[in-house]
Amino acid sequence: MMGMTKDMKKEDPQKKQPIYLYLVIFFVVILLNAYIFPAISEKSIKEVDYGTFLKMVDDENVDEVIMNQNFIEFTSTSENDELKYKTGVIDDPGLVDRLHKANVKFTKTIPKENSPILTFILSWIVPIIIFLFIGQLLMRRIGTGGTGNALTFGKSNARVYVEAEVGKSFDDVAGQDEAKEALLEIVKFLHSPQNFKEIGAKMPKGVLLVGPPGTGKTLIAKALAGESKVPFFSISGSEFVEMFVGTGAARVRDLFKQAEEKAPCIVFIDELDAIGKRRGIGGIQGGNDEREQTLNQLLSEMDGFDADKGILILAATNRPEVLDKALLRPGRFDRRIPVELPDLTARKAILKVHVRDVKLAEDVDLHEIAKMLPGASGADLANIVNEGALRAVKFGRKAVTQEDLEESIEVVIAGYPRKNKVLQKNDKWTVAYHEVGHALVAAKQSHSAPVHKITIVPRTSGSLGYTLQVEETDQVLMSKEQMLNKITTLMGGRAAEELVFNRITSGAANDIEQATKIARTMVTRYGMSDNFGMMALETVKNPYLGEDTTLLVAPDTASKIDEEVQMTIKTCYDKALEMIKDNEGKLHEIAEYLFEEETITGKKFMEKLND
């Protein structure tokens, strides 16, 4: 069975009947009968007035006359005249005598009476058949018909791949060793199911990949299919739900039916939360909406098939907290595999994968690049490598340099440099002192990340400058002192402005926002407040899609939290201002250098600070 599936080609889609061709031919024939053929026949008939007709009769130029109900058709006696003539009907009692005198043959057509049955068929049956035909065609177009019944539903939209088309293996997945190790058991079962059956072990029915966006959940699913060498069904959760009630449930049934026919195989449902939300959330009254019907059908199908057949249901989501508990119980999605953001070692491994087909210069140090990107996902790293390659081409280089990759990081973080953005002299001085204030305070604190670069070149993100700090190692845990030092560093820019210019500007808006978020987190979630202690005051709604939180306290307590946050930020600001005052000379010296050069490396900054 395994050898056969390896050499399979992609499943050809079911051949469709030439319905469109029949429809086009049907309308073409109607148009030909209605317009083209009558027009062609009418080209040989010449219409004349009634007086001309009488004159031709009197001159004995008429050979034969046919009187219809609405017109008179006649032919000429001349052998050279092949035209037929037509004129209107006028109440003329003497016409018959004229025709007799001119020896003209004439007759009158009798209108045929249509059969009642034929009239009924043409008036009712044929239009109904035409409308049903068109209706069924439209239903097929929207995926809710196709077997002759307008109330039946279409097939699943799952795309079927085999090993050669997936083209991925675990070698293409770097930085997720734990996830790959957990999935290797699945590969072994698909290859050698008898080893598991002998000991009585069963393969998990479902595996759920959970993690932030861009960490490679879909890539891991494709790699699993490539390693297993079995057919791979891929479909998004949103493709199950349509505007027609029952469509999603029908597609779930059809998907599992196809999977049983192709077993052993892997069925991958991306964005499972689109159909797997807890029942009762966002539904209509009674909770019986289309999405919930789809979920109920999915639950039923997962209970109804035997995992020993070799069918694995693989799903991915970045919103596990909204999934229905019935979907996560043992016997359905038995195994939950986290796919987290990569650490420093994993980021370096991911970068090596993405630079396989990229020509790198000898000066490229992927370890340094990985250090500059804490919290970056696999997708972010791929984007940065591509941006670096594009920059190398832009400047006419044959290989990507370290400068290209570092600049691509800055592009992702702060945007492209704004060449047409020219700061006024006073604003440029303010930005220079602001950024040097950040760097100086960071350098004077033992628990702060080293300064890597300072720049006052405006960026497309809206920033007028920034100070880039790079940690030596990834910070898994942060102490209270480290978080306070970070807030103090953020306050350094505003403190430098106030000391030098005796005024404050709007340039510290982002610093204030970040400092407030850190201080509030310290109080409400990390238990770093003497007034509240180890008390959870808020909860995170979704750990993978941002830091949106919900307070769990009364209004009076919320006011006390605000006071605590305000006091924390003020203490850090006073500390930053004191550091700036103690090093005011270096502040002026480095700010003047930055004003002229616009960019300083971290190494140059430390040399000037320690002179």
Secondary structure, DSSP 4 states (H G I P E B T S, - for coil): -HHHHHTPPPPPPPPPP-HHHHHHHHHHHHHIIIIIHHHHHHTTEEE--HHHHHHHHHTT-EEEEEE-SSEEEEEES-TT---EEEEE----TTHHHHHHHTT-EEEEPPPPPPPHHHHHIIIIIHHHHHHHHHHHHHHHHTTS--SS-TTS------EEE-HHHH---GGG--S-HHHHHHHHHHHHHHH-HHHHHHHT----SEEEEE--TTSSHHHHHHHHHHHHTS-EEEEEGGGT--SSTTHHHHHHHHHHHHHHHH-SEEEEEESTHHHHBPTTSS--TTS--HHHHHHHHHHHHHHHS-GGGSEEEEEEES-GGGB-HHHHSTTTEEEEEE-PPP-HHHHHHHHHHHTTTS-B-TT--HHHHHHT-TT--HHHHHHHHHHHHHHHHHTT-SSB-HHHHHHHHHHHHH--B-TT----HHHHHHHHHHHHHHHHHHHT-TTSPPEEEEE---BTTS-S-EEEE--SS--SS--HHHHHHHHHHHHHHHHHHHHHHS---GGGHHHHHHHHHHHHHHHHTS---TTT-S---EEES-SSS---EEE-S-HHHHHHHHHHHHHHHHHHHHHHHHHHHHTHHHHHHHHHHHHHHSEEEHHHHHHHHH-
